[in-house]
């Protein structure tokens, strides 16, 4: 089967006055349709830059990528950010339905999908509220509901739960996995949390310090559905945790030399 996302020797260089910074260096990667991939690496290693390139928000300096098109009436990708993901002048309902309306889908389809995903993330009772009336966790639910409602081929998620407290983080991780298990979308998810990566992913890709390269991979074979208690109790997951922690420590130290 052809990969859903194929990245070939992707490099990104940023220029500022007379200096240049190589954010990504020779990224080559294939992701299968329906895979849940987590990117883990030290701050500044180019994880967000990679997602922005795949979302067509940045252009690569060299190399290329392809995303296999499925149904022609579906967008290729949606991106969920850590913050700033909601439109402040639209209600919860308006935010979730925004992408659908921009695609000029029939009104009954827009309402059906909006109502469905509002219910899935537990926001159906808050549909008429505005973002200023919501907590941070509720805003992230809005972002996730909007992304899934728009039915993209792939989801690009940039630390969507990083700013949340642990309780809300666990709730949203569970909701994300529940929706993903139904839709089986291809997900590329950035996180600094090793626990989160072990819970969510099929594969964890380890990135080096700047310039960002993919230098390792962990395949997570723990059966689904899984929860955090199972992840933390599994000896192999504990081994993965230590390996990833050591990798991050080594890369942070290397970046300071």
Beta strands, then each sheet from edge to edge (+ up, - down):
strand 1: 5-16
strand 2: 19-31
strand 3: 36-40
strand 4: 62-67
strand 5: 77-80
strand 6: 154-158
strand 7: 186-190
strand 8: 203-207
strand 9: 214-219
sheet 1: 2+ 1- 4+
sheet 2: 5+ 6+ 7+ 3+ 8+ 9-
end
